[in-house]
């Protein structure tokens, strides 16, 4: 029967692993799997001030991932002429639904949203 050996982590390795948990969208479980360590051990390190990442050094939240304001309205039969507003998009979808997007938006995120709604 093979005997397990206890893995000894250096202080620098612990700091590096704990710092990775502060990245946006990354869970402690993901980092634990990456290093083949129990997530509870990482939580223990995070409680220790020597290894916990400094909140000031954490990366700011990504500006790429955000929700877009979307309104789905029933189709109206009368076609009315509306002047084009600045940063305003209206998209007619199959099934008689219409999407209205106003304000600034990420074109790639909008394309993914439309693909998701029409799929």
N, C-alpha and C positions, 0 to 999 in steps of 0.2 A: 504494500500500500504506500503510495507516494505521500510524503510529508510536506505540508505547506510551510513555506518560509515567510516570515513576517517582513513586509516591505517597509523599509525605513525611508521616509521622505525628508529631504533637506528643507530648511526654512525657506529657501528661495523657491523650491518646487511648490511648497504649500502656498506661498504668496502668489505664484504664477497661476496655480489652479484656482485659487479663490478669486483672483482678478478676472478670470474668464467667466465666472458666474455673474459678473456685473454687466456683461454685454447685453444690449437690448435683444429680447427674443430668445435668450439662451437660458435653459433651466439648469438647476444643480444636477438633476438626473442625467442630462445630456453630457455634462462635463464629467460626471462620475463614470459613465459608460466609456467615455473616451480614454480614461486613465485606468479602467478596470478597478475602481475603488468603490466602496459603499458610499452612497450619498450621505448617510448619517455622519460619516467621518468628515466629509467636506463641511457639513453644517456645524460640526464641532469646531473645525478650523475657523469658520466664519465668525463664531462667537469670540474667538481669541483675537484681541486687538493687534497682535503681532502680524497676523496673516490677513485680516479682513481688509478688503480693498478700500482705499480712501474715496469717499463720495465725490470729492472735488476732481479726482482723476478719472472718474467714470465718463464714458463717451456720451455725448448728448443724444437724445432720442432722434431716430432717423426722420428726416423730413419726407422720405419717399413713401412710407406706409401711412396712409391716413384715409379716413372715410370721406366720400364725396356726398354732397347734398343731392338727393334724388327724390323726385316726386313722381309717382305713377298715377295718372289720371285716366278716367274713362274717355273714350274717343267722342269728340263732338262732330256732328255732321256739317255744321256751317264752317266754311273755310273763311277765316277772317284774316285780314292783312295786319300783321303786327310788325312794328319796326324792330329791326335787329338791335338788341341791347348789347352793350359792351360785356364781354365774357359771359355770354348766354348761348346755350346750345339746346335745341329741342330735337329729339330723335323719336321717330315713329317706329314702333316695333310691331311685329306680326301679332295678330290677335286684337288689334285695335287699341293697344296701349301706347302711351307716349311718355318719354322721359324728358324732364327739363333739368338742365344743369346750369347753375349760375355761379359766378365767382371764378376764382382761379382753380385750376384742376391740372392733374398730371395726365397727359394723353395716353400713356401706357396703362395707367391704372383704370382710366375710363374704358379703354379697349378690353381689358380683362373683365371689367364689370359687365359690359355689354355681352361678351362671350358667355359669361356665367348666367346672365338673365335669359338669353336666347337658347341656351343649351337644353 
